[in-house]
Amino acid sequence: MTNCTIIGLGEAGAAYAEALAAAGHRVTGFDPVAPATPPGTIRAATAAEACQDAEIVLVLTGAAAARSVAKDCLPALPAGSTYADFTSSSPAVMQELGRHPGQALFADVAILGPVAALGVKTPLMVSGPGSAAVAELLTPLGAEVEIADGGPGAAMSHKLLRSVLMKGLASVVVEAVTAGRAAGLEEWIREQIARQLAGDGQAVIDRLLTGTSKHAVRRSREMQDTANYLAELGVPAEMTTASAAALTRIATAPAPEAALR
């Protein structure tokens, strides 16, 4: 049994609290606004109180609260405990917090998927001195925990790079399907998207890198025409317009081939 503390009892925090309690751990939680307390969780009156006897603290608040939560929690933690920040704070903030962990071992934890869909089995990447403790606690719950090389901030650096793809891809898909629906071609555009996402991923990456640089001028004009078409359909075209601008930049100042590899 591990004495665990969860700071932030929203959707993600509540999921971890309930799963850890069900696994036989002692769970203390703190959240100044969440109305419900997860089953098996002891609710503390303050963050510092919740951390007093903790062996590991999981911080599952918004990124804006990362510094204030650390200020409240770190001084209260016993020697040898682990402070794991799951917030989506920047690598710089993670590095800053990792420089002042008090008596605790700091861990930067990046959540690599939707907790709403995958729960505590959502893949994680962790870095910093407290990485091993996080992996030891959460792997038995079914989570795939990858320890990244480097100190605090390394895990979040990986996550933000992944976000360039995942959040950008999601935005493009939403825009394309919305436009397809407006044109009466939703099923057709869905099939096109599915086809592009299938197959040999590395080959697709190489084809996109090579083709984009080679055909940037023509594709920029095509995307400008596409943005005009979406305007006629009454569909927002932020991603299409941004693509046209990016292709214009690539066409006028192409990156060296080595930089694209």
Sequence and secondary structure as in RCSB ss.txt:
>XXXX:A:sequence
MTNCTIIGLGEAGAAYAEALAAAGHRVTGFDPVAPATPPGTIRAATAAEACQDAEIVLVLTGAAAARSVAKDCLP
ALPAGSTYADFTSSSPAVMQELGRHPGQALFADVAILGPVAALGVKTPLMVSGPGSAAVAELLTPLGAEVEIADG
GPGAAMSHKLLRSVLMKGLASVVVEAVTAGRAAGLEEWIREQIARQLAGDGQAVIDRLLTGTSKHAVRRSREMQD
TANYLAELGVPAEMTTASAAALTRIATAPAPEAALR
>XXXX:A:secstr
  EEEEE  SHHHHHHHHHHHHTT EEEEE SS S   TTEEE SSHHHHHTT SEEEE S GGGHHHHHHHHGG
G  TT EEEE S   HHHHHHHHT  TTSEEEEEEE S HHHHGGGS EEEESTTHHHHHHHHGGGT  EEE SS
STTHHHHHHHHHHHHHHHHHHHHHHHHHHHHHTT HHHHHHHHHHHHSS HHHHHHHHHHHHHHTHHHHHHHHHH
HHHHHHHHT   HHHHHHHHHHHHHHHS   GGGG 
